[in-house]
Amino acid sequence: MRALSQKVREIRLSQTLAFTMKARSLKEAGIDVVSLTAGEPDFATPPVIKDAAVRAIAADFTHYTPNQGTRELLLAIIKKFEAENGLYFSPEQILVSSGAKHAVYNALQAICDPGDEVLLFSPHWVSYPDMIRLADGVPVTVPTSMEEDFRPNADRLREAITPRSKAVILNSPSNPTGVVFTREELGAVAAVARRHDLYIISDEIYEKVLFDACIHHSIGADKRVQDQVITVNGMSKAYAMTGWRIGYMGGPVAVIEEAAKVQSQVTSNANSVAQMAALAALSSPVPEVELMRREFEHRRDAAMDILSSIREIEVVRPQGAMYLFFGVRNFYGATVRSSMDMALYLLERHHVGVVPGSAFGDDGCLRISFTCAMEDLTRGVERIKRGLEELLLERTNANV
Ligand SMILES: Cc1ncc(COP(=O)(O)O)c(C=O)c1O
């Protein structure tokens, strides 16, 4: 058989999915595994949203819609952006896609020429580098560190810029670190992007999952860069709608036109019934959003309490999103030498599924999600604690 595409062969299967599948296959083999891998709210989609979808099916709203999305949904998104983010768009500046992931992909396809560099702070969401590669771009990571609480540093961003730099991706609240960028941090990034004429893709999918009274800011509201910013959002996380696959972006007309062209040739419009569900979510009160947020905050606190009681662990308290990203480098030794080894060790020996930090660009860390019931979460985190303490004990025994 002739060789398949070199470009696609170099893309990796998402490590989050890979470890979710590994944990699932152990479960299917009858082992009591607690999986803390998936970034998917465990709540049901709120009734007001499901009802709208049922009505859409009954009314035969089951055909193609305009490629960009239905007029009603575009208008609801415009209203949402104005009311919640201080962003002002006309309908030709919005594109509805099959998830925020699809929106980021379309935006990158619209922006990148072969060899264009796209900057991103690391640790970063698993999918960005491969999506950049699929657009023939080159991912350039700008490290943040646990010692600095994973805060973004605009000076380091500036230092990474070359004549090929074309765009920067921001993700606040961040998956995996839970960092929420302050207005000042966004301002400093905006100044660099303005000076070097970079597009900014701002992935704000976790904007409603905030803790400790943290506030979300949209960089697109900064007048200096408003013509360079593509703001991405979606229904998956805030509304527990991961399976419905609705995301969207707002940005400069030229970018949206090109991204819409890509979409028109690949998938066409996002699912018609799911668009009606998204319309209901954006235009009705959905009290469940706040209830889910509160529950995520309780879970974060419970997981933090257990993790921070482990000797030699490093943890930064997440300010948002649904993840805890913690440092386990101090436990590396003869048996476990990397985050991949550690994730395998915890899964196989202690029956808890986690994602190795290497998937996010930091091999000293692991990520867990708090998207399962409190009881499972605490059971899973206790297993991590046991696993890590066992490694410390092994090391002590080896030294005596
Ligand atoms: C940072 C980030 N962006 C986008 C997505 C994907 O969202 P969607 O389900 O809308 O495609 C995820 C999902 O994990 C994510 O973590």
The ligand as an ORCA input file, in Angstrom:
! r2SCAN-3c Opt
* xyz 0 1
  C      -9.580     24.678     25.730
  C     -10.633     23.933     25.004
  N     -11.136     24.436     23.862
  C     -12.075     23.776     23.169
  C     -12.560     22.560     23.608
  C     -13.566     21.820     22.769
  O     -14.836     22.282     22.924
  P     -16.011     21.743     22.002
  O     -16.627     20.578     22.687
  O     -16.946     22.916     21.916
  O     -15.451     21.393     20.680
  C     -12.073     21.993     24.775
  C     -12.535     20.667     25.210
  O     -11.952     19.986     26.003
  C     -11.088     22.693     25.496
  O     -10.584     22.190     26.634
*
